[in-house]
Structure formats: structure tokens, C-alpha cells
Amino acid sequence: MRAGVLAAYAVPATAVWALLGLALTAVPLRWLALPLLAAYGGYYGALELTGRSGLPVPGRSWQVPQSMLIGAPPRRRLLVWGALLGPGFATRNPYAGFWLLPAAIAAMPGPAAGVVLGTAVGCAHGSARAAALLRDVAQTRAVAAGVPVAVSQDALTGHLDALLKTVYWRRFDGAVLLTTGLLAAAILAAAALARLIPA
């Protein structure tokens, strides 16, 4: 079962991101990607790191309709969920860092590097989503079997725990975004300086 869940999420995610890596680097977009990385990473990184509000994170609020899954055999449900959730584009992703990844791929020096980075991103994203699902399933089964697990005993404590984790991961996401934005800005500044100073 675990291998099937992992494959259902990771395989479509890896394929979609590898194709995206090829598409974003087949035409040289590096000249656009670095300024986008600097601006996007700086803006959303500062917002998430400081906890301030600003422009909403790009993305979709669409969720997988129940009508696609009701009455479907378990394998079909798994394939639908894996194909839609694994790559990460079709459903809600609350962290701004996710949308930095296509620009990072576009900044790669050529199609081979773009495909390698896209493949790594897709495999990591799909595998992480599958791992979260497997963790939740194992925890649910353990609770149903009466096995003590480290879960909150009341709804308020569980909600506060989830809220604190969200704040932690949003701040971490902000730090990564801001670091990426500053690094892209430094690369742009070094390139501009190199053009001003003759060799």
C-alpha cells in the first residue's frame, strides 16, 4: 500500500515538474527569472517572516470535487488524488514559496539543468504529500485500534497545535523566500557591476 500511495503521488508530480523544467528552459527566460526571484522572494519573504499581510499568495482555492470520488474504487480515488495533489498546481497551496519554484527552474542555465531541478522538485513535492497522507492514515488506524498516539486530546488543543505549526512553517518559508530573493538580487547586482567595469 505504501509504495502504491508514494507512486500515485510522486510519479505524476515528477513527470509534470520535469516537463515544466523543459518548457521553462527551452526558451531562455533567465533574464526574467532572476528579477522575478528577487522581487517575489523579497516581497513575500518579508511578509511571511514578519507576519504582516499584503497581496495574497498566488494560487488556486479549487479542491478535488467529491463527485469525482464518490463510488469510485479505491485505486481510482488514489490515482485521482495523486495526480491532482502530487504536482501541487491544481489545489490550494498556502505557502508563497511553492510559487517561487517555477521561477527558480526558469533561472537554470539550460534545459538539462531545468529538467533535473524540475524532476527533483516534483519528486520531493509528490513524496512529501504522500508521506503526509500515509502518516495521517497510520495515525487514524492507530487511534481506531486503541493504540496510544501523540495526538491532542481535545479540539482546542489540536487546533492551537495546528495553528502554531502553520505559523512556524510560514516563517520558515519566509526565511527561505527572503534568502532566495536577496541571493537573486546579489547575482543581478554582480552582473550589472561586471558590465560597468571592463575586464
PyMOL commands that set and color helices and strands:
alter all, ss='L'
color gray80, all
select helices_A, chain A and resi 2-26+30-50+66-68+74-85+96-106+111-144+155-196
alter helices_A, ss='H'
color red, helices_A
deselect
rebuild
show_as cartoon
